[in-house]
Amino acid sequence: MKPTETEIACFESGVKLGSLYHQFSGTPISLSSIESLSSAIEKSILNQPHCTNVSVEISEEAVEKSMNDDFGYAELKGDMMAVRIKIQYKDTEVVSKMRVERDYPLMFVDSVETKG
């Protein structure tokens, strides 16, 4: 059985979220690099097929809380980020998100819209 457009779009969405999480977790981050790292993550994920929009918000409070005082930086963790990704595959648009629930970063499909 061949996958539907919606299934393919959802799969692509999951690939992007998984890639983002596993590629950037552990990246050194400081309060002064939050904006540039957010932008670099967004641009990196936008390079992938079918991705039309990426928003990455890194919590300044979470970074500050995790900061190593001796070295002046923290490691980026999933629970520091709020992520929104939009995928367009043919006539199907999928919006997926990563957000923290119960102290754990969860990834999920937020909406699916098919035109046509």
Order of alpha helices (4+ residues) and beta strands (2+ residues): alpha-beta-alpha-beta-alpha-beta-beta-beta-beta
